[in-house]
Amino acid sequence: MKTVHVIGGGLAGCEAAWQLAERGVPVKLFEMRPHQSTGAHRTHHLAEVVCSNSFKSTLTETASGLLKSELAVLGCKLLTVASDSRVPAAHALAVDRDIFGHMVSQAIETHPKIQVERHRQDDLNLPLPAIIATGPLTATTLSEALREHCTGEHLYFYDAIAPSVDADTLAADCGYRASRYGKGDADYLNIPLDRTQYLRLIEGIRCAETVKPHSFEKQKYFEACLPIEEIVARGEDTLRFGPLKPRGLPDPRTGREPYAVIQLRQESRKGNLLGLVGFQTRMTYPAQKQVLRSIPGFENVSVLRFGSIHRNIFLDIPALCEPYQRDRALPGLFYAGQICGVEGYVECIASGLIAALAIHADLAGRAMSALPDDTMIGSLENYIHTPNKDFQPMNANMGILPVTGPRGGNRRARHLQSAKRALAAISEYRQQNTWLFSSITAIV
């Protein structure tokens, strides 16, 4: 049987490699780290989680929760590891980054059908079938090779990372434990701000020194992950109606919702590493420290991981590819992960699984059935293959599901109904395509 070459050991590449290997397909997985880093990665682990440690909600009536449930039916591998390395985050699936990376690396590196090679791939001259899953921080050499291969503009946007702090350096009474609207356990530390404190924070952010992009690069941010400086620039109240919104987080000490709330989420099982939710930033490191120490209770805070901004590349998949992220000019070449226009950890995992299924079907000499339109995974696949003059990365969201009835009434009930329909459809898809999943166990 042909060996499949997977370029990139991130979430998408690891899921694709693992899925193929479990089906008996030999895989060579190429990862350039640790010989060459990206500026955003910290370790040599495969599937390193770089930005937030949250894989978002597990509630089925949410887009992210529905996508997880669908992937569970299809036998997703990395979500099992995420569950085994999770840390408290109410109804969200959040992981200890180091434990998750270690567990994935161990599973991939010891798999009898996977050979991991630690070096950089510089061009598209590689045996087919192959998957390019090098992510948004693709090395310059391969990025240039992709630019030459693709028609049209080489697309990109800027992404930002939020800082993480040492919990032991916060004032003992700086906040209170709660989850928004009481959903799940009280796993978030909430720092209340009154109007004066909020305006002081806003002014500090406005005046903070930021890292500037290169002169030849136009700033194009992904709307779902804006730096706080960009949010503040859009208006005084924008931040407190965004990531610092107090809705559903009454302070038990007063019984009232604060003017604004900064939420911190646990990022390690020991609980000493806390990440500021929605606090992505392009401030310089000294400016970050100054702004953070202006927050009540943060006067002596120790920043364990500074926020940063990086340039993410992605391809014009509707113009470049046929279904399942298959290159039109090189039919044996597939793309997966953020480079193919999906945004989010679980979305990247889904794209890797799709590419693996398509290659498995090719190797079996059979046609892969289209994913159901009324599923989240099918809707994401449809989105990235729909021609669009202004193609932009997409998260899972309920808005991309087909409309099947009136939009009025209770939104949660409507979303639950959509989820029920999607899960029935994806279960039927698996049953009708048993040959694709004969060696894979559904996670139920």
TAPEMO-V951696 format. One record per backbone hydrogen bond with DSSP energy under -1.0 kcal/mol. NH is the residue of the N-H (numbers start at 1). CO is the residue of the C=O. E is the energy in kcal/mol with one decimal. If there is no record, write none. Layout:
nh->NH co->CO e->E
nh->NH co->CO e->E
//
This chain:
nh->4 co->26 e->-2.6
nh->5 co->129 e->-1.8
nh->6 co->28 e->-3.0
nh->7 co->131 e->-3.2
nh->8 co->30 e->-3.1
nh->14 co->10 e->-2.5
nh->15 co->11 e->-2.2
nh->16 co->12 e->-2.4
nh->17 co->13 e->-2.6
nh->18 co->14 e->-2.6
nh->19 co->15 e->-2.5
nh->20 co->16 e->-2.3
nh->21 co->17 e->-2.6
nh->22 co->18 e->-2.3
nh->24 co->21 e->-1.9
nh->25 co->20 e->-2.3
nh->27 co->113 e->-2.9
nh->28 co->4 e->-2.5
nh->29 co->115 e->-2.6
nh->30 co->6 e->-3.0
nh->31 co->117 e->-2.3
nh->36 co->32 e->-1.5
nh->47 co->9 e->-3.5
nh->55 co->93 e->-3.8
nh->58 co->91 e->-2.3
nh->62 co->59 e->-2.0
nh->66 co->62 e->-2.6
nh->67 co->63 e->-2.3
nh->68 co->64 e->-2.0
nh->69 co->65 e->-2.1
nh->70 co->66 e->-2.5
nh->71 co->67 e->-2.5
nh->72 co->68 e->-2.2
nh->73 co->69 e->-1.6
nh->74 co->70 e->-1.5
nh->75 co->72 e->-1.2
nh->76 co->71 e->-2.4
nh->81 co->77 e->-1.4
nh->82 co->78 e->-2.5
nh->83 co->79 e->-2.1
nh->84 co->80 e->-1.7
nh->87 co->94 e->-2.5
nh->92 co->89 e->-2.4
nh->93 co->56 e->-2.8
nh->95 co->53 e->-2.5
nh->96 co->85 e->-2.6
nh->100 co->96 e->-2.8
nh->101 co->97 e->-2.7
nh->102 co->98 e->-2.3
nh->103 co->99 e->-2.5
nh->104 co->100 e->-2.5
nh->105 co->101 e->-2.4
nh->106 co->102 e->-2.4
nh->107 co->103 e->-2.1
nh->108 co->104 e->-2.7
nh->109 co->105 e->-2.9
nh->110 co->106 e->-1.4
nh->114 co->111 e->-1.7
nh->115 co->27 e->-2.8
nh->117 co->29 e->-3.0
nh->119 co->117 e->-1.4
nh->126 co->124 e->-1.7
nh->130 co->332 e->-2.2
nh->131 co->5 e->-2.6
nh->132 co->334 e->-3.0
nh->133 co->7 e->-3.0
nh->143 co->139 e->-2.7
nh->144 co->140 e->-2.5
nh->145 co->141 e->-1.7
nh->146 co->142 e->-2.4
nh->147 co->143 e->-2.1
nh->148 co->144 e->-2.2
nh->149 co->145 e->-1.7
nh->150 co->146 e->-2.6
nh->157 co->312 e->-2.7
nh->158 co->220 e->-2.6
nh->159 co->310 e->-2.9
nh->161 co->308 e->-3.4
nh->164 co->305 e->-2.7
nh->165 co->274 e->-3.2
nh->166 co->302 e->-2.5
nh->167 co->272 e->-3.1
nh->169 co->166 e->-1.7
nh->170 co->167 e->-1.5
nh->171 co->297 e->-2.4
nh->174 co->171 e->-1.7
nh->176 co->190 e->-1.9
nh->178 co->188 e->-2.1
nh->181 co->248 e->-2.7
nh->182 co->179 e->-2.5
nh->183 co->180 e->-1.7
nh->187 co->185 e->-2.2
nh->189 co->264 e->-2.0
nh->190 co->176 e->-2.9
nh->191 co->262 e->-3.1
nh->193 co->260 e->-2.7
nh->198 co->194 e->-2.7
nh->199 co->195 e->-2.6
nh->200 co->196 e->-1.9
nh->201 co->197 e->-2.0
nh->202 co->198 e->-2.6
nh->203 co->199 e->-2.3
nh->204 co->200 e->-2.0
nh->205 co->201 e->-2.3
nh->206 co->202 e->-2.4
nh->207 co->203 e->-1.9
nh->211 co->282 e->-3.5
nh->217 co->214 e->-1.8
nh->222 co->158 e->-1.3
nh->225 co->222 e->-2.3
nh->228 co->280 e->-3.2
nh->231 co->227 e->-1.9
nh->232 co->228 e->-2.8
nh->233 co->229 e->-1.9
nh->234 co->231 e->-1.2
nh->235 co->232 e->-1.8
nh->241 co->237 e->-1.1
nh->244 co->239 e->-2.5
nh->245 co->242 e->-1.7
nh->249 co->246 e->-2.1
nh->251 co->256 e->-2.8
nh->254 co->251 e->-1.8
nh->255 co->251 e->-3.7
nh->259 co->193 e->-1.0
nh->260 co->193 e->-1.5
nh->261 co->244 e->-2.3
nh->262 co->191 e->-2.3
nh->264 co->189 e->-2.3
nh->265 co->275 e->-2.7
nh->267 co->273 e->-3.2
nh->271 co->268 e->-1.1
nh->274 co->165 e->-2.5
nh->275 co->265 e->-2.9
nh->276 co->163 e->-2.1
nh->277 co->263 e->-2.6
nh->279 co->276 e->-1.5
nh->281 co->161 e->-1.4
nh->284 co->209 e->-2.3
nh->288 co->284 e->-2.5
nh->289 co->285 e->-2.2
nh->290 co->286 e->-2.1
nh->291 co->287 e->-2.8
nh->292 co->288 e->-2.9
nh->293 co->289 e->-2.1
nh->294 co->291 e->-1.2
nh->295 co->292 e->-1.6
nh->298 co->295 e->-2.6
nh->301 co->298 e->-2.0
nh->304 co->164 e->-1.6
nh->305 co->164 e->-1.9
nh->310 co->159 e->-2.9
nh->312 co->157 e->-3.5
nh->313 co->136 e->-1.7
nh->314 co->155 e->-1.4
nh->315 co->339 e->-2.9
nh->317 co->315 e->-2.0
nh->320 co->316 e->-2.1
nh->321 co->317 e->-3.0
nh->322 co->326 e->-3.3
nh->326 co->322 e->-1.2
nh->327 co->333 e->-3.2
nh->328 co->320 e->-2.4
nh->333 co->330 e->-2.9
nh->334 co->130 e->-2.5
nh->335 co->325 e->-1.7
nh->336 co->132 e->-2.1
nh->340 co->337 e->-2.1
nh->341 co->338 e->-1.9
nh->343 co->394 e->-2.2
nh->348 co->344 e->-2.2
nh->349 co->345 e->-2.2
nh->350 co->346 e->-2.5
nh->351 co->347 e->-2.0
nh->352 co->348 e->-1.9
nh->353 co->349 e->-2.1
nh->354 co->350 e->-2.4
nh->355 co->351 e->-2.2
nh->356 co->352 e->-2.0
nh->357 co->353 e->-2.3
nh->358 co->354 e->-2.4
nh->359 co->355 e->-2.2
nh->360 co->356 e->-2.6
nh->361 co->357 e->-2.3
nh->362 co->358 e->-2.1
nh->363 co->359 e->-2.7
nh->364 co->360 e->-1.6
nh->365 co->362 e->-1.3
nh->366 co->361 e->-2.6
nh->375 co->372 e->-1.3
nh->379 co->375 e->-2.1
nh->380 co->376 e->-2.3
nh->381 co->377 e->-1.9
nh->382 co->378 e->-2.4
nh->383 co->379 e->-2.3
nh->384 co->380 e->-2.1
nh->386 co->383 e->-1.4
nh->391 co->388 e->-1.0
nh->394 co->341 e->-1.7
nh->400 co->397 e->-1.6
nh->401 co->398 e->-1.1
nh->414 co->410 e->-2.1
nh->415 co->411 e->-2.7
nh->416 co->412 e->-2.5
nh->417 co->413 e->-2.0
nh->418 co->414 e->-2.0
nh->419 co->415 e->-2.5
nh->420 co->416 e->-2.5
nh->421 co->417 e->-2.2
nh->422 co->418 e->-2.4
nh->423 co->419 e->-2.7
nh->424 co->420 e->-1.8
nh->425 co->421 e->-2.0
nh->426 co->422 e->-2.6
nh->427 co->423 e->-1.9
nh->428 co->424 e->-2.0
nh->429 co->425 e->-2.1
nh->430 co->426 e->-2.0
nh->431 co->427 e->-2.1
nh->432 co->428 e->-2.3
nh->436 co->433 e->-1.9
nh->440 co->437 e->-1.9
nh->443 co->72 e->-3.2
//
